[in-house]
Amino acid sequence: MKSMTKVTVATVCYNSEDSIEKTITSVLEQTYPEMEYLIIDGASNDSTIDIIKRYEEEPGLRYLSEADDGLYDAMNKAADLATGDYIIYMNSGDVFAGKNVISDISSSLDGINELVYGNVIRIKKEGRILEKYGSRYTPMFLLLQGRMMCHQSIFTRCDIMRYYRFDTQFSITADYDFLMRMVHDKRKLKYVDVNVSVVDNVEGISSTISNMDEMRRQDDISLKQNFPIWYAALKLPKAVVRKKRRKVEKVIMN
């Protein structure tokens, strides 16, 4: 009889006392039995660790608290420590869309599919927005637009995660670059129409003009490295579109 696929859920955090507990409880409420939970803390100096310690006796939960070199370094640490067959990253403050998410998607975590992804519900100023990445929203279509599937909706085979890793030279968009390399190498990606997570995007890394400009710069570097022909073909139209978007963004953010 084939053994059940083991799933690692990983949360990286730093000074997250206001949001870490709702993520912990959401993960621990999952009905899927073969799961471990890793919390990688960047040596928080608020009460984050005290909150984590309330749950340290929970089966399958492990945590590490030490200084790191940022978000993606911490995410790589989680991949190195993971004992599961697949790993999904849930940021502090994010929650699963329901108690049966991993159970509902587990049949696709068969070892053949190297990356399995579902939908995400984003909480924005205009309300809850369901993003589905199926149909015409293929990974390549999204990546060429400078978009990507939300990493809180992605289950990646752990050996693949450790092989590719997050390239920390991309300080804001290492997850985009990771997917770009996966698509370039024609890895097996599968979409499943399951709502995986609920993510708060009211405030975030893209909430300032300077960060958005840096995100686009890093996206371009990854696109050029992996698909130089597409980069050259899209350079001019992207510049035109971005110029128009920037005017709108200035109005919205000011």
C-alpha positions in Angstrom: 0.0 0.0 0.0 1.4 3.4 -1.0 2.1 5.7 1.9 0.4 9.0 2.3 2.1 12.1 0.9 3.6 14.2 3.6 3.1 18.0 3.4 5.2 20.6 5.0 3.6 24.0 5.8 6.2 26.7 6.4 5.7 30.2 7.9 8.5 32.7 8.0 8.1 35.6 10.3 9.7 38.5 12.1 8.1 40.7 14.7 4.7 39.3 13.8 2.9 39.4 17.2 -0.2 40.9 15.6 -0.7 38.3 12.9 1.2 35.0 13.7 -1.4 33.4 15.8 -4.2 33.4 13.2 -1.8 31.7 10.8 -0.8 29.1 13.3 -4.4 28.2 14.2 -5.4 28.0 10.6 -2.5 25.6 9.8 -3.2 23.4 12.9 -6.9 23.2 12.0 -6.1 21.4 8.7 -7.7 17.9 8.6 -5.0 16.4 6.6 -3.2 13.9 8.9 0.3 13.7 7.3 1.5 17.2 7.8 4.3 19.0 9.6 4.5 22.7 10.4 7.7 24.7 10.4 7.9 28.3 11.7 11.1 30.1 10.8 11.4 33.3 12.9 14.1 35.9 12.2 15.0 36.5 15.9 11.9 38.6 16.7 12.2 41.1 19.5 8.5 41.4 20.2 6.2 38.7 21.6 6.2 36.6 18.5 8.2 33.8 20.1 6.0 33.8 23.2 3.0 33.2 21.0 4.7 30.4 19.1 5.7 28.7 22.3 2.1 28.4 23.3 1.8 25.8 20.5 5.2 24.1 20.7 3.7 20.9 22.0 1.4 20.5 19.0 2.2 17.4 17.0 4.3 18.1 14.0 5.1 21.7 14.9 8.8 22.8 14.9 10.2 26.3 15.1 13.6 28.0 14.7 14.4 31.5 15.8 17.6 33.1 14.6 18.8 36.0 12.6 18.6 35.6 8.8 19.3 37.5 5.6 15.7 38.3 4.8 12.5 36.6 3.7 13.9 34.4 1.0 16.8 33.3 3.0 14.3 32.2 5.7 12.2 30.4 3.1 15.3 28.5 1.9 16.0 27.5 5.5 12.5 26.1 5.7 13.0 24.0 2.6 16.3 22.6 4.0 14.5 21.6 7.3 11.4 20.2 5.7 10.8 16.5 5.9 7.7 16.5 3.8 7.2 15.4 0.2 5.8 18.8 -0.7 6.1 22.3 0.8 3.8 25.3 0.9 4.6 28.7 2.3 2.0 30.6 4.4 3.2 34.0 5.5 2.3 35.4 8.9 -1.2 36.7 8.7 -2.2 34.4 5.8 -4.7 31.6 6.4 -5.9 28.6 4.5 -9.3 29.1 2.8 -10.8 26.2 4.7 -10.0 23.3 7.0 -9.9 20.7 4.2 -7.6 22.5 1.7 -4.7 20.1 1.9 -7.0 17.1 1.9 -8.8 18.4 -1.2 -5.6 19.0 -3.1 -3.7 15.9 -1.9 -4.6 13.6 -4.7 -2.6 15.8 -7.1 0.4 15.7 -4.8 1.4 12.4 -6.4 5.2 13.0 -6.9 4.7 13.2 -10.7 3.5 16.8 -10.5 6.5 18.8 -9.3 4.4 22.0 -8.6 0.7 22.0 -7.9 -1.2 25.3 -7.5 -4.7 26.4 -6.8 -6.5 29.7 -6.3 -6.0 32.5 -3.8 -8.5 34.9 -2.2 -6.9 38.3 -1.9 -8.1 40.8 0.7 -7.8 44.3 -0.9 -9.2 47.7 -0.2 -12.0 47.0 -2.6 -12.9 43.7 -0.8 -12.3 40.0 -1.3 -11.1 39.1 -4.8 -10.8 35.5 -5.9 -7.9 34.9 -8.2 -8.0 31.8 -10.3 -4.9 30.8 -12.2 -6.4 28.2 -14.6 -7.8 28.6 -18.1 -5.9 31.2 -20.1 -4.0 32.3 -17.0 -1.2 29.8 -17.6 2.1 30.3 -15.8 3.9 31.6 -18.9 1.1 34.0 -19.7 1.2 35.4 -16.2 5.0 35.7 -16.0 5.3 37.6 -19.3 3.0 40.2 -17.7 5.2 40.4 -14.7 2.6 38.5 -12.6 2.7 35.1 -11.0 0.7 32.5 -9.1 0.6 33.5 -5.4 3.2 31.4 -3.5 0.5 30.8 -0.8 -1.4 28.8 -3.4 1.6 26.6 -4.5 2.7 23.2 -3.3 6.2 22.4 -4.5 7.9 19.0 -4.3 10.6 19.5 -1.6 13.4 18.1 -3.6 12.6 20.5 -6.4 12.4 23.4 -3.9 15.8 22.5 -2.5 17.3 22.1 -6.0 16.1 25.5 -7.4 15.9 27.4 -4.1 15.0 31.1 -4.0 17.8 33.3 -5.5 18.3 35.9 -2.8 19.8 38.4 -5.2 16.2 39.0 -6.1 15.3 40.8 -2.9 11.6 41.3 -3.7 10.8 38.9 -6.6 12.7 35.7 -5.8 9.4 33.7 -6.0 8.8 35.1 -9.5 12.3 34.1 -10.5 11.8 30.7 -9.0 8.7 30.1 -11.2 10.4 31.6 -14.2 13.2 29.0 -13.9 10.7 26.2 -13.4 8.8 27.2 -16.6 12.1 27.6 -18.5 13.1 24.0 -17.5 9.7 22.7 -18.5 9.0 21.3 -15.0 5.6 19.6 -14.5 3.1 22.1 -13.1 -0.5 21.3 -12.5 -3.4 23.7 -11.7 -6.2 22.5 -9.4 -9.4 24.5 -9.0 -9.2 24.6 -5.2 -9.2 27.8 -3.1 -6.0 27.4 -1.1 -5.4 30.5 0.9 -6.7 33.9 2.0 -4.0 36.7 1.7 -4.2 40.2 3.0 -2.9 42.6 0.3 -4.2 45.8 1.7 -0.7 46.8 2.6 2.4 45.2 1.3 5.6 45.4 -0.7 3.9 46.9 -3.7 2.2 49.7 -1.7 4.9 52.2 -2.7 6.0 53.5 -6.1 9.7 52.8 -5.4 9.0 49.2 -4.5 6.9 48.6 -7.6 9.7 50.0 -9.8 12.2 47.7 -8.1 9.9 44.7 -8.5 9.6 45.5 -12.3 13.3 45.9 -12.6 14.0 42.5 -10.9 11.3 40.9 -13.0 13.0 42.1 -16.2 16.3 40.7 -15.0 14.8 37.2 -14.5 12.9 37.4 -17.8 16.0 38.4 -19.7 18.0 35.5 -18.1 15.5 32.9 -18.8 13.7 34.0 -22.0 15.9 36.6 -23.7 13.8 36.6 -26.9 10.6 37.3 -25.0 12.4 40.0 -23.1 13.5 41.7 -26.3 10.1 41.4 -27.9 8.3 42.8 -24.9 10.7 45.6 -23.8 9.1 48.4 -25.8 5.4 47.5 -25.2 6.1 47.0 -21.5 7.7 50.4 -21.2 4.6 52.0 -22.8 2.2 50.2 -20.5 4.3 50.8 -17.4 4.5 54.6 -18.1 0.7 54.7 -18.2 0.3 52.6 -15.1 2.8 54.7 -13.2 0.6 57.8 -13.7 -2.4 55.9 -12.3 -0.3 54.5 -9.4 0.9 58.0 -8.4 -2.7 59.2 -8.2 -3.9 56.1 -6.2 -0.9 56.2 -3.8 -0.8 59.9 -3.2 
